[in-house]
């Protein structure tokens, strides 16, 4: 299951990026953990306003999960998906530019 989920996640990453970019043109999506027990994806934006626009968008969050369902990802894994949203603005201001600190 781990290998098949990783493959699903790799393909899903590009589609999630495309969906997020409908709202924020300069958005980066990165898989931080591809283990099916704790799948975690980071959406990076330039500004806090862009980050908040994505984070508070319930439609986008449903669409992101739908990307995995469309690829026949088991619902148990879809329910565990974690989407983190962070901005470069916050990382530079509050974490001295250190993304690792910002994500802990």
N, C-alpha and C positions, 0 to 999 in steps of 0.2 A: 504493500500500500504506500509506503514512503516514497519509493521511486515514482510510482504513478502520480502521486500527489505533487511531487516536485515538477514533473512534466506539465501537469495541469497548471500549476502556479507560474511556470515560466511563460507559457502561452497566455495566461490570464493577465500577467503583468502589463503587457503591451495594450491589451484591451482596456484595462483599468486606467492606464495613463490616458488613452484616447478619451475615455468618458470624463475623467477629471478635467482634461484640457478644454472641454466644452464650456466649463465654468471659469477656469483659470488657465490662460494660455501657456504660461511658463511653470508647469508643475512637473516634478520628478517623482516617479514611483519606484520604490526599491523594496525588494523582499528582504526582510531582516532575519526571518526564521522560517524555514520551509519544512519544519517537522509538523506532521499532521496533528500532533497533540497541542501545538501552540503556534499556528500560522500567523505571522505578523508582517504587515506591510506598512511602510512609511510613505506618506505623501508630503513632499517638501515644496514649500512656496517661498516667494520672496518676502511677502509682507504678512503682518498679522491679519489684516483685513481679508486677504486671499485665503489664508489658513482657515479663518472663521467661516468664510463663505462655503468652503468644502466641508468642514467638520459639522456644520449645522444643517447641511442639506440632506434631509431624510430620503429624498428621491435618489440622490447619488448613492447613499449607503445601500439602499435596496438594489440599485443597479449593479453595484460592486459584487454583492452576494449572488446576483443573478448570473454574472459572468461565470462563476464557479459552478452553479447549478446547470448552466447550459453545457458545461463540459463534463457533466455527469459526476461531479464531485459529491461524495456522500454527504447527506444533510448534517450528520453529526460533526463533520469537519467544517462545513459552512457555518454552523452555529458558533464555532470556536474562532472564526476569523477575527483578527484584531487589525483595525485600521487606525494608525496614529497619524496625526496631522501636526506639522511643525513648520514654523517659518524661519527663514534666515534672519529676519529682523529680530525675533526673540532670541535665537541662538547667539547672535552677536551681542545683543544688549544684556541678556541675563546669564549667559554661560561662556562669556569670553570667546565666542566663536567655536566652542567645542561641542560638536554634535553628540558625542558619546555621553557627556554630562547631561545634555538636554534630554536624552532618551532614557536615562536611568530613573 
